[in-house]
Amino acid sequence: MISGRIFTAIEDLFKRCFIMKKSLILIISVLLLVSFLSGCATTVRVAIERPAELDLNGAKSVGMLPFQAKATESMGGRSNAVVAVLEFLGYYNWFYDQDDQDRQELADLLTRKLQEELSRSQYLDLVDTNRIQSALTNGTPVPCDVYLTGVISRFDTSIESVVRTQKNSNGVNQKVTYYYRHLELELMYQVIDAQSNRVISYKSVPVELDSYEVAKRNDVESVYSLGRKTFEDFAYTIMKQLQPYTVEKTLTLLSDKHKDPDMDYADEVVKSGSIEHAESLYEELYVSRGYMEAGYNAAILLEAMGNLEDARDLMQEVFDIFKDTRALRALEDIKDEISSANKLKYQNEIRKS
């Protein structure tokens, strides 16, 4: 049964669909949420460490320049990294129009969030920004292995209105004007090898946001409030490129179609959290009774325990025997996890060398 809390979340999603611009994607998301929550398959949640998305060649230290609120003519990849950075420095104290205050605050927010995350990093030592700026200005060696630069290269915002027909307290249809903020921006950032001045990564990320609709123009959400969550997410995205990160993954077991009480018991053991014991029960049922679901679930639980090679071999055997597409999809997923784990191992080894 779906709880009242879930229904409240679904109701909120529907309100967003109809109070704001109608969104087919959002409606589909609601339907998928209901479908998922109404299912009865047993799941196991695991925390998995992923490798950094970029190959930083064993970098141990990182620096960053403050993210800029406005771009210079050279931004957008048309100049080499050194010229771009020096222009950043030259424009760092640029005075903006009053309308650009929120833009500057969002750039400052991203700078702060990245500095906070990097200062807590277990993989990279953060070098003081002033030392990076001084080295670039004076043409001396930059005192870190890699460093970041970035800019809000495009930024447009406006308050829009929409007229909707709704019933008043007397049940009579009337036209009501609602207001909302529209924000379009593009964030560009680079990761640069400090020794060779080579651009390791260049990203340009477009963003388009609309605020909630309100009845009074003066109540429209501010630019900073609307963009804040997006810029905090930017910081997380950039950190994933620089260092390993942890994700939560949900693994789903297959339901028993044989109505075997021993399968039910193994399922209850999984729910109790005894994953290793449950895996041995499923594997025994697979060998003794030939249940495809038992072999599949045993392989999934091996994956949950981090025994990826054993999980791969067992899932391969299950697929070879039963030719079930679910086993094939799970097998490909396990292979991807093995590749990811090997990449993480390599990154850790080269960082220690």
One Martini backbone bead per residue (centre of mass of N, CA, C, O) as a GRO file, in nm:
protein
  353
    1MET     BB    1   0.097   0.034   0.021
    2ILE     BB    2   0.055   0.369  -0.015
    3SER     BB    3   0.151   0.633   0.143
    4GLY     BB    4   0.073   0.952   0.242
    5ARG     BB    5   0.350   1.070   0.162
    6ILE     BB    6   0.342   0.983  -0.132
    7PHE     BB    7   0.082   1.131  -0.210
    8THR     BB    8   0.193   1.410  -0.148
    9ALA     BB    9   0.417   1.404  -0.363
   10ILE     BB   10   0.229   1.359  -0.603
   11GLU     BB   11   0.054   1.611  -0.566
   12ASP     BB   12   0.287   1.811  -0.606
   13LEU     BB   13   0.355   1.729  -0.896
   14PHE     BB   14   0.078   1.806  -1.017
   15LYS     BB   15   0.087   2.103  -0.945
   16ARG     BB   16   0.333   2.164  -1.122
   17CYS     BB   17   0.198   2.092  -1.390
   18PHE     BB   18  -0.061   2.314  -1.364
   19ILE     BB   19   0.057   2.580  -1.249
   20MET     BB   20   0.246   2.542  -1.450
   21LYS     BB   21   0.376   2.421  -1.702
   22LYS     BB   22   0.297   2.171  -1.884
   23SER     BB   23   0.422   1.829  -1.808
   24LEU     BB   24   0.471   1.526  -1.942
   25ILE     BB   25   0.718   1.423  -1.791
   26LEU     BB   26   0.603   1.457  -1.504
   27ILE     BB   27   0.363   1.268  -1.536
   28ILE     BB   28   0.527   1.016  -1.602
   29SER     BB   29   0.682   1.014  -1.333
   30VAL     BB   30   0.437   0.957  -1.157
   31LEU     BB   31   0.356   0.685  -1.283
   32LEU     BB   32   0.626   0.545  -1.224
   33LEU     BB   33   0.614   0.580  -0.918
   34VAL     BB   34   0.362   0.414  -0.869
   35SER     BB   35   0.461   0.153  -1.002
   36PHE     BB   36   0.706   0.109  -0.818
   37LEU     BB   37   0.563   0.123  -0.533
   38SER     BB   38   0.361  -0.127  -0.612
   39GLY     BB   39   0.572  -0.314  -0.590
   40CYS     BB   40   0.738  -0.642  -0.457
   41ALA     BB   41   1.025  -0.629  -0.487
   42THR     BB   42   1.333  -0.696  -0.377
   43THR     BB   43   1.579  -0.481  -0.224
   44VAL     BB   44   1.923  -0.347  -0.256
   45ARG     BB   45   2.136  -0.128  -0.088
   46VAL     BB   46   2.433   0.036  -0.220
   47ALA     BB   47   2.763   0.147  -0.179
   48ILE     BB   48   2.955   0.322  -0.437
   49GLU     BB   49   3.271   0.365  -0.568
   50ARG     BB   50   3.380   0.605  -0.785
   51PRO     BB   51   3.554   0.727  -1.025
   52ALA     BB   52   3.699   0.961  -1.166
   53GLU     BB   53   3.619   1.114  -1.469
   54LEU     BB   54   3.911   1.208  -1.468
   55ASP     BB   55   4.242   1.215  -1.593
   56LEU     BB   56   4.505   1.335  -1.360
   57ASN     BB   57   4.778   1.179  -1.333
   58GLY     BB   58   4.803   1.175  -1.006
   59ALA     BB   59   4.694   1.408  -0.866
   60LYS     BB   60   4.744   1.594  -0.541
   61SER     BB   61   4.682   1.893  -0.641
   62VAL     BB   62   4.466   2.193  -0.606
   63GLY     BB   63   4.327   2.469  -0.783
   64MET     BB   64   4.153   2.799  -0.779
   65LEU     BB   65   3.954   3.024  -0.941
   66PRO     BB   66   3.736   3.248  -0.947
   67PHE     BB   67   3.435   3.269  -1.049
   68GLN     BB   68   3.286   3.426  -1.317
   69ALA     BB   69   3.024   3.651  -1.428
   70LYS     BB   70   3.203   3.723  -1.683
   71ALA     BB   71   3.300   3.731  -2.009
   72THR     BB   72   3.541   3.720  -2.236
   73GLU     BB   73   3.636   3.707  -2.562
   74SER     BB   74   3.818   3.438  -2.512
   75MET     BB   75   3.600   3.281  -2.441
   76GLY     BB   76   3.521   2.944  -2.556
   77GLY     BB   77   3.819   2.829  -2.667
   78ARG     BB   78   3.996   3.059  -2.841
   79SER     BB   79   4.210   3.021  -2.620
   80ASN     BB   80   4.445   2.969  -2.424
   81ALA     BB   81   4.475   2.906  -2.095
   82VAL     BB   82   4.658   3.143  -2.010
   83VAL     BB   83   4.501   3.374  -2.135
   84ALA     BB   84   4.236   3.320  -1.993
   85VAL     BB   85   4.338   3.352  -1.702
   86LEU     BB   86   4.450   3.643  -1.727
   87GLU     BB   87   4.171   3.757  -1.795
   88PHE     BB   88   4.041   3.688  -1.538
   89LEU     BB   89   4.222   3.864  -1.361
   90GLY     BB   90   4.156   4.135  -1.511
   91TYR     BB   91   3.826   4.085  -1.444
   92TYR     BB   92   3.775   4.049  -1.136
   93ASN     BB   93   3.707   4.383  -1.075
   94TRP     BB   94   3.456   4.413  -1.222
   95PHE     BB   95   3.193   4.635  -1.289
   96TYR     BB   96   2.857   4.603  -1.245
   97ASP     BB   97   2.554   4.608  -1.278
   98GLN     BB   98   2.290   4.581  -1.074
   99ASP     BB   99   2.163   4.333  -1.236
  100ASP     BB  100   2.442   4.151  -1.169
  101GLN     BB  101   2.442   4.060  -0.869
  102ASP     BB  102   2.331   3.767  -0.885
  103ARG     BB  103   2.548   3.663  -1.072
  104GLN     BB  104   2.783   3.705  -0.872
  105GLU     BB  105   2.665   3.534  -0.638
  106LEU     BB  106   2.668   3.265  -0.794
  107ALA     BB  107   2.971   3.258  -0.848
  108ASP     BB  108   3.049   3.267  -0.546
  109LEU     BB  109   2.904   3.012  -0.460
  110LEU     BB  110   3.068   2.814  -0.631
  111THR     BB  111   3.339   2.879  -0.509
  112ARG     BB  112   3.273   2.802  -0.216
  113LYS     BB  113   3.181   2.509  -0.260
  114LEU     BB  114   3.447   2.407  -0.381
  115GLN     BB  115   3.632   2.484  -0.146
  116GLU     BB  116   3.490   2.308   0.063
  117GLU     BB  117   3.524   2.034  -0.081
  118LEU     BB  118   3.835   2.044  -0.121
  119SER     BB  119   3.910   2.078   0.186
  120ARG     BB  120   3.776   1.767   0.234
  121SER     BB  121   3.963   1.610   0.076
  122GLN     BB  122   4.124   1.278   0.040
  123TYR     BB  123   4.289   1.335  -0.254
  124LEU     BB  124   4.318   1.660  -0.234
  125ASP     BB  125   4.514   1.946  -0.225
  126LEU     BB  126   4.455   2.275  -0.133
  127VAL     BB  127   4.543   2.566  -0.292
  128ASP     BB  128   4.588   2.879  -0.265
  129THR     BB  129   4.464   3.128  -0.459
  130ASN     BB  130   4.689   3.346  -0.431
  131ARG     BB  131   4.916   3.164  -0.543
  132ILE     BB  132   4.798   3.125  -0.822
  133GLN     BB  133   4.771   3.423  -0.906
  134SER     BB  134   5.068   3.501  -0.866
  135ALA     BB  135   5.194   3.302  -1.070
  136LEU     BB  136   5.038   3.401  -1.324
  137THR     BB  137   5.126   3.700  -1.309
  138ASN     BB  138   5.456   3.629  -1.285
  139GLY     BB  139   5.535   3.353  -1.441
  140THR     BB  140   5.527   3.123  -1.243
  141PRO     BB  141   5.501   2.840  -1.101
  142VAL     BB  142   5.243   2.642  -1.033
  143PRO     BB  143   5.146   2.517  -0.695
  144CYS     BB  144   5.017   2.270  -0.878
  145ASP     BB  145   4.872   2.029  -1.077
  146VAL     BB  146   4.577   2.153  -1.074
  147TYR     BB  147   4.319   2.376  -1.223
  148LEU     BB  148   4.051   2.612  -1.197
  149THR     BB  149   3.810   2.750  -1.427
  150GLY     BB  150   3.541   3.009  -1.459
  151VAL     BB  151   3.213   3.097  -1.622
  152ILE     BB  152   2.945   3.308  -1.697
  153SER     BB  153   2.877   3.327  -2.039
  154ARG     BB  154   2.557   3.324  -1.986
  155PHE     BB  155   2.279   3.575  -1.909
  156ASP     BB  156   1.920   3.540  -1.866
  157THR     BB  157   1.642   3.747  -1.745
  158SER     BB  158   1.282   3.715  -1.664
  159ILE     BB  159   0.947   3.833  -1.639
  160GLU     BB  160   0.669   3.640  -1.665
  161SER     BB  161   0.341   3.573  -1.816
  162VAL     BB  162   0.013   3.420  -1.734
  163VAL     BB  163  -0.308   3.322  -1.846
  164ARG     BB  164  -0.576   3.202  -1.639
  165THR     BB  165  -0.848   2.985  -1.594
  166GLN     BB  166  -1.075   3.035  -1.312
  167LYS     BB  167  -1.249   2.983  -1.028
  168ASN     BB  168  -1.426   3.141  -0.814
  169SER     BB  169  -1.612   3.154  -0.522
  170ASN     BB  170  -1.878   3.151  -0.730
  171GLY     BB  171  -1.802   2.970  -0.995
  172VAL     BB  172  -1.660   3.177  -1.183
  173ASN     BB  173  -1.505   3.250  -1.457
  174GLN     BB  174  -1.157   3.368  -1.463
  175LYS     BB  175  -0.894   3.583  -1.529
  176VAL     BB  176  -0.548   3.508  -1.443
  177THR     BB  177  -0.242   3.648  -1.345
  178TYR     BB  178   0.082   3.514  -1.378
  179TYR     BB  179   0.414   3.489  -1.231
  180TYR     BB  180   0.756   3.443  -1.362
  181ARG     BB  181   1.082   3.318  -1.374
  182HIS     BB  182   1.335   3.343  -1.624
  183LEU     BB  183   1.631   3.129  -1.679
  184GLU     BB  184   1.938   3.182  -1.863
  185LEU     BB  185   2.241   2.980  -1.884
  186GLU     BB  186   2.613   2.954  -1.892
  187LEU     BB  187   2.863   2.722  -1.798
  188MET     BB  188   3.217   2.760  -1.780
  189TYR     BB  189   3.484   2.507  -1.757
  190GLN     BB  190   3.826   2.433  -1.640
  191VAL     BB  191   4.090   2.189  -1.658
  192ILE     BB  192   4.437   2.236  -1.560
  193ASP     BB  193   4.760   2.179  -1.635
  194ALA     BB  194   5.015   2.337  -1.468
  195GLN     BB  195   5.275   2.239  -1.629
  196SER     BB  196   5.149   2.246  -1.948
  197ASN     BB  197   4.872   2.409  -1.996
  198ARG     BB  198   4.663   2.190  -2.026
  199VAL     BB  199   4.348   2.103  -2.128
  200ILE     BB  200   4.167   1.851  -1.986
  201SER     BB  201   3.889   2.021  -1.946
  202TYR     BB  202   3.581   2.117  -2.125
  203LYS     BB  203   3.285   2.297  -2.015
  204SER     BB  204   2.937   2.344  -2.131
  205VAL     BB  205   2.646   2.457  -1.941
  206PRO     BB  206   2.317   2.455  -1.988
  207VAL     BB  207   2.041   2.665  -1.853
  208GLU     BB  208   1.682   2.621  -1.767
  209LEU     BB  209   1.451   2.828  -1.573
  210ASP     BB  210   1.153   2.808  -1.363
  211SER     BB  211   0.938   2.938  -1.163
  212TYR     BB  212   0.697   2.984  -0.975
  213GLU     BB  213   0.376   3.081  -0.966
  214VAL     BB  214   0.237   3.412  -0.915
  215ALA     BB  215   0.014   3.682  -0.844
  216LYS     BB  216   0.269   3.861  -0.776
  217ARG     BB  217   0.534   4.024  -0.900
  218ASN     BB  218   0.692   4.080  -0.622
  219ASP     BB  219   0.694   3.747  -0.561
  220VAL     BB  220   0.913   3.677  -0.733
  221GLU     BB  221   1.173   3.501  -0.771
  222SER     BB  222   1.492   3.514  -0.742
  223VAL     BB  223   1.777   3.451  -0.899
  224TYR     BB  224   1.932   3.323  -0.666
  225SER     BB  225   1.711   3.128  -0.567
  226LEU     BB  226   1.674   2.977  -0.841
  227GLY     BB  227   2.003   2.907  -0.884
  228ARG     BB  228   2.128   2.771  -0.635
  229LYS     BB  229   2.089   2.462  -0.670
  230THR     BB  230   2.238   2.445  -0.942
  231PHE     BB  231   2.518   2.546  -0.830
  232GLU     BB  232   2.551   2.321  -0.623
  233ASP     BB  233   2.547   2.097  -0.838
  234PHE     BB  234   2.796   2.185  -0.990
  235ALA     BB  235   2.997   2.118  -0.769
  236TYR     BB  236   2.943   1.814  -0.772
  237THR     BB  237   3.012   1.764  -1.069
  238ILE     BB  238   3.308   1.859  -1.051
  239MET     BB  239   3.403   1.666  -0.828
  240LYS     BB  240   3.361   1.403  -0.997
  241GLN     BB  241   3.604   1.471  -1.188
  242LEU     BB  242   3.841   1.483  -0.954
  243GLN     BB  243   3.702   1.252  -0.769
  244PRO     BB  244   3.597   1.023  -0.592
  245TYR     BB  245   3.265   0.870  -0.550
  246THR     BB  246   2.945   0.825  -0.397
  247VAL     BB  247   2.687   0.581  -0.451
  248GLU     BB  248   2.356   0.478  -0.480
  249LYS     BB  249   2.232   0.139  -0.519
  250THR     BB  250   1.968  -0.054  -0.669
  251LEU     BB  251   1.888  -0.391  -0.615
  252THR     BB  252   1.692  -0.635  -0.792
  253LEU     BB  253   1.494  -0.892  -0.732
  254LEU     BB  254   1.343  -1.187  -0.799
  255SER     BB  255   1.056  -1.337  -0.808
  256ASP     BB  256   0.868  -1.604  -0.704
  257LYS     BB  257   0.705  -1.859  -0.923
  258HIS     BB  258   0.708  -2.143  -0.740
  259LYS     BB  259   0.610  -2.137  -0.441
  260ASP     BB  260   0.864  -2.154  -0.253
  261PRO     BB  261   0.946  -2.146   0.079
  262ASP     BB  262   1.257  -2.120   0.045
  263MET     BB  263   1.243  -1.857  -0.116
  264ASP     BB  264   1.097  -1.695   0.098
  265TYR     BB  265   1.315  -1.721   0.311
  266ALA     BB  266   1.544  -1.583   0.153
  267ASP     BB  267   1.395  -1.314   0.133
  268GLU     BB  268   1.381  -1.260   0.441
  269VAL     BB  269   1.687  -1.252   0.481
  270VAL     BB  270   1.736  -1.005   0.314
  271LYS     BB  271   1.547  -0.811   0.481
  272SER     BB  272   1.733  -0.854   0.746
  273GLY     BB  273   2.053  -0.824   0.616
  274SER     BB  274   2.157  -1.127   0.533
  275ILE     BB  275   2.330  -1.154   0.259
  276GLU     BB  276   2.522  -1.398   0.275
  277HIS     BB  277   2.311  -1.606   0.356
  278ALA     BB  278   2.118  -1.562   0.117
  279GLU     BB  279   2.314  -1.639  -0.107
  280SER     BB  280   2.350  -1.937  -0.020
  281LEU     BB  281   2.052  -2.014  -0.052
  282TYR     BB  282   2.019  -1.947  -0.353
  283GLU     BB  283   2.250  -2.125  -0.459
  284GLU     BB  284   2.132  -2.392  -0.357
  285LEU     BB  285   1.865  -2.372  -0.522
  286TYR     BB  286   1.997  -2.361  -0.798
  287VAL     BB  287   2.143  -2.638  -0.783
  288SER     BB  288   1.898  -2.829  -0.677
  289ARG     BB  289   1.638  -2.683  -0.866
  290GLY     BB  290   1.691  -2.474  -1.110
  291TYR     BB  291   1.647  -2.175  -1.046
  292MET     BB  292   1.675  -1.885  -1.201
  293GLU     BB  293   1.611  -1.683  -0.967
  294ALA     BB  294   1.827  -1.791  -0.774
  295GLY     BB  295   2.076  -1.732  -0.948
  296TYR     BB  296   2.026  -1.435  -0.987
  297ASN     BB  297   2.018  -1.350  -0.684
  298ALA     BB  298   2.298  -1.449  -0.613
  299ALA     BB  299   2.448  -1.257  -0.804
  300ILE     BB  300   2.339  -0.992  -0.685
  301LEU     BB  301   2.457  -1.042  -0.396
  302LEU     BB  302   2.749  -1.051  -0.484
  303GLU     BB  303   2.750  -0.763  -0.580
  304ALA     BB  304   2.671  -0.632  -0.305
  305MET     BB  305   2.950  -0.756  -0.172
  306GLY     BB  306   3.183  -0.718  -0.417
  307ASN     BB  307   3.174  -0.996  -0.597
  308LEU     BB  308   3.210  -0.950  -0.919
  309GLU     BB  309   3.329  -1.202  -1.056
  310ASP     BB  310   3.128  -1.404  -0.939
  311ALA     BB  311   2.878  -1.262  -1.048
  312ARG     BB  312   2.948  -1.284  -1.343
  313ASP     BB  313   2.973  -1.595  -1.368
  314LEU     BB  314   2.686  -1.664  -1.273
  315MET     BB  315   2.524  -1.486  -1.473
  316GLN     BB  316   2.636  -1.623  -1.724
  317GLU     BB  317   2.520  -1.901  -1.662
  318VAL     BB  318   2.222  -1.820  -1.650
  319PHE     BB  319   2.207  -1.717  -1.941
  320ASP     BB  320   2.309  -1.971  -2.093
  321ILE     BB  321   2.062  -2.146  -1.995
  322PHE     BB  322   1.794  -1.931  -2.016
  323LYS     BB  323   1.794  -1.667  -2.195
  324ASP     BB  324   1.756  -1.415  -2.014
  325THR     BB  325   1.733  -1.073  -2.036
  326ARG     BB  326   1.777  -1.003  -1.739
  327ALA     BB  327   2.055  -1.139  -1.719
  328LEU     BB  328   2.191  -0.970  -1.938
  329ARG     BB  329   2.160  -0.693  -1.806
  330ALA     BB  330   2.305  -0.770  -1.541
  331LEU     BB  331   2.573  -0.850  -1.672
  332GLU     BB  332   2.643  -0.572  -1.792
  333ASP     BB  333   2.643  -0.426  -1.522
  334ILE     BB  334   2.871  -0.587  -1.389
  335LYS     BB  335   3.086  -0.517  -1.598
  336ASP     BB  336   3.079  -0.214  -1.540
  337GLU     BB  337   3.168  -0.241  -1.243
  338ILE     BB  338   3.443  -0.361  -1.304
  339SER     BB  339   3.555  -0.126  -1.468
  340SER     BB  340   3.523   0.083  -1.243
  341ALA     BB  341   3.701  -0.060  -1.030
  342ASN     BB  342   3.962  -0.059  -1.200
  343LYS     BB  343   3.985   0.247  -1.229
  344LEU     BB  344   4.002   0.309  -0.929
  345LYS     BB  345   4.256   0.144  -0.872
  346TYR     BB  346   4.441   0.301  -1.062
  347GLN     BB  347   4.410   0.582  -0.935
  348ASN     BB  348   4.519   0.501  -0.654
  349GLU     BB  349   4.799   0.399  -0.749
  350ILE     BB  350   4.902   0.660  -0.899
  351ARG     BB  351   4.873   0.847  -0.648
  352LYS     BB  352   5.090   0.678  -0.469
  353SER     BB  353   5.349   0.698  -0.672
   0.00000   0.00000   0.00000
